[in-house]
Amino acid sequence: IVASPQAVINNNQNGCIPLTVSFKGNLAVPDTSAISWSWTLGNGNTSALQNPPQQVYNSAGVYNIQLIAVNSSGCKDTVNTTVEAYAIPVVDAGADTLICRGKSIALSAAGAANYTWSPPNGLSCTTCAKPVASPDSLTVYSVKGTTVNGCSNLDTVIVDVKQRFTMFNSAGDTICRGSSIRLYASGASTYLWSPPAGLNSVTIATPLASPAITTTYRVIGTDNKNCFSD
């Protein structure tokens, strides 16, 4: 009666895709006869070597590995194990946004279990999913999301900051009654002049003024995001 070999699979491991695994076939009990090896590696590959080449698993999932060891008398042993390849998370840092300087906005990351934000400038926290951002200038925030299996991925979100502006306008002047003068303002996106008397428009940057009496005109300019006025 010839004993069957007692095969052992060493060095199987789990990990994130693309997962590279090295397999080694060993015997738990020494066997002096010639041993033939037959591997089924779960990714469509097979091998007749005791130690097959490294195997790559590109898709997440559980792969069944089988090793059959046969001695010279035809007695064999079959060993089974599994290798799990973990998916890389799809991390989403949210849509790019704009805030007025001095204001804040809540960011929100999704797709993983744990998060790390950088840079820390203007953030209420760097290891939470939803930090409050209050940057002073345009900032590109990067978030690294990590799953419970240790697989990670990155995403970024841009927080643009609308700054205060200074508006310029024309100096006063003197005209003859019945004459006109062109006023102007610059530095803003929209304008509102007052009083409307004697103006051909109160919402343009360069209205034509024809007042009947001495008049002090006032213009208020606002940026295109309605953050600030001057």
Phi, psi and omega in degrees: 000125181257130180287146175282149175294153178247095186280151178222136174260123178250155171069024170282146185207157176255161180177181182277149178287149350289126185264126176251126186233138173254131178247144175225133176263130179225169176246132178288331178237128181305140180226121184278349181279166177289133181247132172255146186241142179221111182256139164242116197258005171082344179250019181095353181261151174229165179206146175252013179267152176297319178239094184292164176299160177304141182249143181246134179240108188268343182247144180292142178155179178256126183249132179271126181247134179229136176235128175243122177250129183235130178271182186291344178268001180088003176281139187224163175224139180244130180237136179238145174209178179229154172233130179250126176258123184270144180286148171279130183291150172264099185271133180237118180269000180095175183279150174300150186214172179224139177230160172280142180301135184095349178259174181224167178212145179273121173274163182211120177254147180216161174108353181220185180260324182229151186224149174225121182259148173207153352289165182282351185305122174079005182260141178286334175201157182245356182236021177248166181283332187228074177284157174265126183255131178224060181286158177271343181211174181307128183224135174259110179267135177247137178235131176257118179256135183234136178275174178295340178270001177090007178273141186224162178205167184238154168210161181231157175220138180261126173249105178273151184235122177280124184266160173295154181230165175241129181261149178241145178217168185288154177282164178292166181203174178236132179230161175281147179300134184094351178266175181228161176215144180271119173271159176211153173217151180210163177104347180245180178258322177231156185225150175219115182261150175208151354288163182282347184300127176085001180256140178281346175198145178253002186238011178251164182286332186230071180286157175265123183256129177224063183287150178274339179225168177302127187225137171258113180267145178236136178235133176248123178254144181229145179284173187286354177248008180057035178275312187225157175223161180214000000 
